[in-house]
Amino acid sequence: MDEIAIARTVTVAAGPFAAGHLGELTRLVPFEMIDDVLAATRRTQRRVRLLPARVVVYLLLAGCLFADCGYRQVWAKLVAGLRGLPVADPSDSALRQARQRLGPAPLRALFDLLRGPAATSAVAAVRWRGLLPLVVDGTMIAVADSPANLGRYGKHRCNNGGSGYPTLRLSALLTCGTRSVIDAVFDPSTTGEITQAHRLTRSLPAGMLLLADRNYAAADLIGAFTATGADLLIRCKSGRKLPMTRRRRDGSWLSVIDGQPVRIIEARISITTTAGSHTGDYRLITTLLDPRRYPAADLVRLYHQRWEIETAYLELKSTILGGRVLRARTPDGVDQEIHALLIVYQVLRTAMVDATDSRPGLDPDRASFTTALHAARDQITQAAGIITNTVIDLVGAIGERVLTDLLPDRRIRFKARMIKRSNSRYQTRGPRIDRRTYKATTSIDVITNDP
C-alpha cells in the first residue's frame, strides 16, 4: 500500500512565549501590539515565568473562541499544534493566578486600539450619501452566579422574582455596513441604556449618521448626540407632540426639539407575504434637513439597517458564547472577559472584511460569521499562520474559507417578533404559533397629513 507523509512547519515565538498565539488571527493582534499594551499598562512581568503576561492575554482571547471549554482545555487548544516543543503544563490554579496578576487594564487598552470602523474599499456598501451609518443599542449578558459578581452585578428583576444569574448591560456603537465595533460600555443592569449612550457620544465624530430606536429619542440625548457633529435618524413615538414649523415637498416637516432643528418623517410601511399583509406607522426624527439630498422615503428604507446591531448581538451571545454564561467569577474577571469578547469579535469582523475586499464589488454582508469563527478555531489548534514572512496575505486561510462559503444575497424577509423558546412548559400551551420566516415585499408611503 502506498503511503504519503506530510511534514508541516510551525513557526512560533521562542521559549515560554510559544503558547501565546491566536493562530492566523495573531496577524491582526501581533506580539508587538500586545507587548506595547502591557508596557503602557505596566503589566509586563518582572521576570519571565512559565506563563508570561503576553501568553495570558492570548489565553483570554482564545477563551472567547472556545467558550465551551475551561481554561485548562483552552490551553490544550493553544499547544495542540506545538507537539515536540517543551511547553508548560500549568494547573487550573496557575492559570487563575496568572489571569488575576494580569488584571483587566491590558484588555481594555487592547480594545481601545482595535475598535473603530473596518477599512474597506466597498464604499457603496458601507456609506450612504457620504455618511457612515452607525447604530446604538443595548443588550443583557448573564455572568457567573458568585458572591463577588453578585456584589457588583445584581439579578435582573422579572415577573418570577428575578433572573437565575446576575446580569450586566452592554451598549455598543456599531457600523451598519461591516458591523465593526466603534465603542462599547457595560455596567450593572440597573444602569440604563440612556446613561450608557451619553458615554458613547465620545466616539461620535462628524460624518456619522446615527440610527437608534424610540428609547433614544429623549431631548437631552438628542442634544448630546448633535453636539458631536454627527447626524441622527431616530424613531420616536407617534403620539409625541412636536410643533410643525414648515412642510417640505417630500411630505416631511420641520420642527424643533430642545432648540435643535429637526425634520420629522411619518411613513406607513406595508409588508406583504403569502400569509397576508401587515401595516405599521413609523415616525422618524432626523437632523438631515435637506429633502432633495436626503429624500424621506430613502431615509425610511435606511432606518431598517438599525437591525444590524441585533444580528451583531446574536453573533456575540449565540454564535461565540453559544448562549453560555460568562466564566469569570469576579468583577475584574468579567471586565477581562467582556473586553476579550469584543476584541475577538472585532478581529473576526476585520478578517471577514479583508476577505470580501479581495473581490471588487462583493458586499461584506455576504461573509459568514460562523464560517470565520470555525476557521479561526482550526487555525489555533493547528498553530498555523502565526508568524509570516514580509509579504502578508490579508485573506489567509480564514478568508479563503469565508470566500468559499459565501452567504446568498440578502432577500427581503419578514418574521414576527416572538419568544422562540418558552421559559416554562406551561407557556407552550394554547394556540399554535407560526414560527416560519416568509419572503416579503414592502411598500413605503410618506404620510402628509398635518400633525
N, C-alpha and C positions, 0 to 999 in steps of 0.2 A: 504494500500500500504506500502510495506517495505521501510525503509529509512536507509541510511548509512551516518554517519557524519565522515568527515576526519579532524583530528586535525594535524596541521603542526607546527613544532617548528623551529623558525628562530633565529639564533644567530648572533648578530651584535655588533659593538662597542657601548659603552655606551654614553648617553647624546647627545650633538650636533654632535658627530662623527658618529652617527648611519647611516646617509645617505651616508657616504663615503665608497663606496664599488664598486666592478666591478663584482658582482655575483661570480661564480666559478673561474673566471679569477683573483680574488683577491689573490688566492693561488700563482699565478705567479708574482703578483705585491702586496706583502703583506704590511700591515700597517707599519711594522718596516722599510721596504725599503723606503717608501715614507717619513717617519719621518727623516730618516738619510739624504736623499736628501735635504729635507727642511732645516735641520740643517746645512748641508755643504754649501748651497747657501744662508744661512741667511734669509730664508723666513718663518721661524716658527713664528706664531702670538705671540705678546707680551702678549695678553690676549685672552682667549677663547671666540670667538664671536659665533653668530648663524651659521656662515659659516667659520669654521676653515680652515686653509690652506690645510690640508690633504684632506678634503672633496672637496675643489675646484679642486685639482689635479684629483681626481676620476671623478668629474663632466666633466672636459675637456676630459678625456679618454672615458667616456660614451657618450659624444657628438659625437665622431667619430663612435661609434657603432650605433648611431641613427642620422645619418647625415641629415635625412629629418625633424628633429624636432628642434625647437628653444630651447634655454637653459631652459626656464621655463618648456617646455614639457619634456626635458631630466631629469630635477629634479623630475618631476612627475613619470618618469620611475624608478628612484632610490628609491623613497619612496613608490612605489606601493605595495611592499610586506611587508611594515612596519606598517600596519594598527594596531591601538591600542597604538602605541608609540607616544610620544609628539615630533614630528619632526617639524622643521621650515617650513614656507611657504614664502620664500623670493620673493621679487618683481624682475622684469627684471632689474631695476636699481641696486638693491643689488647684483644680480649675476654678472652684468657687473663690478661693483666696486671691487668685490672680485677677479675677473679674472685680473683686472688691478693691484691690490695690489700684486698678486702672481708674475706676470711678466713671462718671458719666461725661465729664468735660471733653475728652478727646472725641467721643462720638458726636457731641453737639457741634464741635468745631469742624469735624469732617462733613457733617450735613450742611453746614453753612458754606463750605467750599463747593459742594456738589449741587446744591439746589439752584434752580433757575431754569429758564426755557432751553429746550434742546436746540442746538444749532442744526438747521435743516435747510436744504435747497428747495423743499416743497412749499414755497411761499404761499401759493394759491390755496393749499390745503390747511394752512395754519393761520393765515391772516385774512381779515375781512375788511375790504376797502381801506387798506393801510393800517388797520388797528389789529392788535393781538388780543383775541378774545380770551378772557380768563373767567374762572368760576370759583366761587367760595361757598363752602357748606361745611357742616359738621357731622360727626358720627360718634357712636359709642363703642368702646372696646373693653372687654372684660379682662381683669387682671387676677392673679392668683389670690385665693382667699387665705391670707396670712394676717396675723396680728399687726405686723408692720404696715402692710398695704392698707388694712382697714383704718389705721390711724390717719392715712392720707387720702385714700380713695374710698368713700363710703359706698354702700349698696344703693342702687337706684330704686327709688320708691315706685311701686306699682299697685294695681288693684289687689294682688295677692299678698301684700305686706312688704315686698322687697325682692330684689333680684337675688339669684343664688350666689353671685360673685360681685366683688367691688367693681366699679366701672370708672373709666375716665372718658372725658370728652375730647376728641381730636378734631380740630378745624384746620382745613388746608386751603391753599390757594393754588389752583392748577391751571395750566394752559389747556384749552379745549382741543386743539389740533393734535398734540402729541401726548397729552395727559402727563406732562412733566410737572414736578412739584416746584412751585415758586417759593413757597414758605409754608410752615405748619407750626401750630402751637397745641399744647394739650394741658389739661387741668382736671381736677376732680369734676364729676358730673354736675356738681352744684354751680359751677361756673357756666354761664350761658354763652350761646353762640355769638350774641351781640357783643359781649365783652371781649371775646376772643377775636372777633372781626376788627374791633378797634385796634388791637395789637398788630393784626396783619396788614394794616394800612402802611406800615413801614416798608412794605415790598411792592407798593403800587406806584410806579412812575408814570409819567405822561406817555401816551401812545398805547395804553392798555384800554380795553373795553371789558368792564367787569359785569358778569352775569350773576344774578342771585335771585332767590325765591322771596316770597312775601315776608318772611321773617326778618329780612334785612332792609325793609323799606322805612325804618324809623328815621325821622327827620334829622336827628343829631348824627346818625351813622352816615346818611347821605352826605351831610356836610363834611364829615371826616374823610369820606372817600373822594369827594370832588376837590378837597383841599390838596390832595396829592397830585392833581393834574390829570388823573385818569378819568375816563368816561364811564357811564353807568347804563345798564339795561336791567332793570329790576321789576319784578312783578309786584303789584300791590292789590289790596282788597278792593273789589269793585264798588263797595259802599263808602269808601273813603271820600270825604268832602274835599275837593280840590277846585279852586276857582279857575274858570277859563278866562284867559286874557286875550287870546286870539286863536282863530281857527285857521288851520293850514290846508292847502289844496288836497293833500292826500288823505284827509279825514282826521288826522291827528290834531291836537290843540295844545297851546302853550299854557303853562301855569307856573306857580312859584311855591317852593317848599322851603320854609325857613330861610328866605332870602335868596335861594338858589333857583335860577330859571331852569325849568324842565319842560319836556314835551311828553304829553300823555297820548298813548295809543290804546284804543279799545278795539278788540277784534273778536270775532266769533269763529271758532275753529270746529270744523265738522270732520269726523273720521268715519269712513265707511269701510266695512268688511263684509264678508259673506254672512256673518252673524247679525248684521244690522248696522245702524249708524249711532254715533254718539256726538253730541254737540256741547261745547262749553264756551263760556265767555272769559276772555283774558283782558286785564288792564296792565299795561306796562308803563314804567317811568324811565325816561332816558334823558341824558344830558346832550345827546346829539340833536341839535335844534334844526338843522337844515334838512327839509323834507326832500329836496332834489338829490342831495348827495346820499342821504340815508332814508330811503322810502320806508313808509310804515310797514307795508307787507313784508319787505325784506327783513326788517328788524324782528317781526313776529316769527319768521322762519328761523332766524339766527338764534332766537331765545331757546329753541329746542336743544341747543348744544349744552345748555345748563346740565343736562342729564349725564354728560361725560364724567362728572365727578362721582356720580353714583356707580358707574362702571369701574372707576378707579378704586373706590372703596370696596367693591366686590373683589377686585384683584388683590387688594391688601388683606382683607379679612377672610375671604373664602379660598382664593387660589393659593396665596402664600401661606397663610396661617391655617387653612383648612377648617375654619370655624373654631379653632382651639383658643383656650385662654392663654394669655402671656405667661411665660415661665417664671419670670422674676418674682421673688417673694419680699423684696424691699423696694421702697420708692426710688432709691438710686439705681437699682437694677431695672426697674420699669423705665426710668429715664434712658438708660443704656439701650434697652431692647426696642423702645419706640423709635429712637433715632437710628438704630441699626436697621430696623424695618424700613424706614423711609429712605435710607441710603441704598439698600438693596433694591427697593422698588425703582428708585431714580436711575441707578446704573443699568438695570434691565431695560428700562424705557430708552435710555441713551443707546444701548446696543441695538435695540429694535429700530430706532430712527436711523442709525448708521447703516443698517441693512437696507431699509427701504430707500434711503438716499442713493444707494448704488445703482438703482434703476430709475432713471428720469421719468417723472410723471406718476410714480407709484405713491398712492396715498398712504400715510402712516397708519391709518385705520385698518389696513389690510394685514398688518403684522399681528400674530397671535401671541398674547402674553403667556399663555400656558406653554406653548412651544418653546419660547425663550427661557422660561423658568426651568423646564426639564432639561434643556440643552445645557444651561449653566450648571445644574446639579451634576450632569455627566462629566463636564469638564473638571469639576472639583475632584470627584472620585478618581479621575484619571491623572490628576495633577498636570493637565495639558494646557499649553498656551500661556504659561505663567510669565516667562521671560522670552522676549522675541529679539530678532536682530534689529538692525537700524531701520529696516523697512517694515512698518507696522500695517497689517491688513485690518482696516476698520470693520470689515464684515466678519471675518473669522468663522469659526465653526458654529457659533451661536447664530450669527447672521445667516449662514448658509442654511441652517435648519429652518429659520424663520421664512426665508425666501422659498424654500421647498414646500412649505406648508402654509401658504398664504390663505387668509380668510377671503370669502367671496365679497364682492362689492356690497356695500350697505343697501338694504332694502327698507322701505317704509313698513314698519310692523307695529302692531298695537297689542297691548296686553293690559288688562285692568289690574290696578294695584290690589293686592290681597295678601293674606297670611298664607304662605306656601306650606308651612309646616306647623301644625297646631301645637300649642303649649300643653294641651290636655286632650285626652281621648274623647272627653265629653264635647269638646268644641267641634269634633268631626261629624257629629250628628246633625241632621237637618237636611235641607235641600242640597243637592249635588252642585259643587262649584265648578264652573268651566275654567280650567287652568290652561287651555290652549292659547297659543300665540297665532295671530292672524296677519296675513298680508293686508295692507290697508292703503287707501287713498285719502288724501286730506285736501280740504278747501279752506281758504282763509278769506274772510270778509271783514274789512275795516268798518267799524260802526261809526256812523257820522252824526248820530243824534246828539243834541246838546245835553251836557251833563246837568 
